[in-house]
Amino acid sequence: MNERAIKRLCDARLACDRVLELAENETLETYAASDMRRWAIERQLEVIGEALGVAVREDDIVSQLIPETRFMVGIEKQDFSWL
């Protein structure tokens, strides 16, 4: 795997860790009530989608090794306002 793809996967992993940290001990109600926390989590989901999209374009092996990338790529275009 090339270095640029690895870097993007590391970016996605870091964003995943941030989502877990931000969502720890949250309920849907507390999540919805906090604009700042909601924005932060949604931004990290966007970072994940963007990073995985670049990683897949940089190296085809990424989508073979992590088939779930096709579900996450494009998440930055999703509308989370319904939450």
C-alpha positions in Angstrom: 0.0 0.0 0.0 1.4 3.4 -0.9 2.3 6.0 1.8 -0.5 8.4 0.8 -3.2 5.8 1.3 -1.7 4.8 4.6 -1.7 8.4 5.7 -5.4 8.7 4.8 -6.2 5.5 6.7 -4.4 6.9 9.7 -6.5 10.1 9.4 -9.7 8.0 9.3 -8.6 6.0 12.3 -7.9 9.2 14.3 -11.3 10.6 13.4 -12.9 7.3 14.5 -11.2 7.6 17.8 -12.4 11.2 18.1 -16.0 10.1 17.4 -15.8 7.4 20.1 -14.4 9.9 22.6 -17.0 12.5 21.8 -19.9 10.1 21.9 -18.9 8.4 25.1 -21.7 8.4 27.6 -24.0 10.3 25.2 -27.6 9.5 24.6 -29.5 10.5 21.5 -31.2 13.2 23.6 -28.0 14.7 24.9 -26.4 14.4 21.4 -29.3 16.3 19.8 -29.3 18.9 22.6 -25.7 19.9 22.1 -25.0 21.7 18.8 -21.3 21.8 19.5 -21.0 18.1 20.2 -23.2 17.2 17.2 -21.2 19.4 14.9 -17.9 17.9 16.2 -19.1 14.3 15.7 -20.6 15.1 12.2 -17.3 16.8 11.2 -15.3 13.7 12.2 -17.7 11.5 10.2 -17.0 13.8 7.2 -13.3 13.4 7.8 -13.6 9.6 7.8 -15.5 9.7 4.5 -13.1 12.1 2.9 -10.0 10.2 4.1 -11.3 6.8 3.0 -12.3 8.2 -0.4 -8.8 9.5 -1.0 -7.3 6.3 0.3 -9.4 4.2 -2.1 -8.4 6.5 -5.0 -4.7 6.4 -4.0 -4.5 2.6 -3.8 -7.0 0.0 -5.1 -6.0 -2.5 -2.4 -7.7 -0.4 0.2 -11.2 -1.3 -1.0 -10.1 -5.0 -1.2 -8.7 -5.0 2.3 -11.5 -2.9 3.8 -14.7 -3.6 1.8 -16.8 -1.4 4.2 -15.1 1.7 2.7 -17.8 1.9 0.0 -20.3 2.5 2.8 -18.3 5.3 4.4 -17.1 7.1 1.2 -19.6 9.9 0.6 -20.7 10.2 4.2 -19.5 13.8 4.1 -22.4 14.5 1.7 -25.0 13.1 4.1 -27.6 15.3 5.9 -27.5 14.6 9.7 -30.0 17.4 10.5 -32.7 14.7 11.2 -30.9 13.7 14.4 
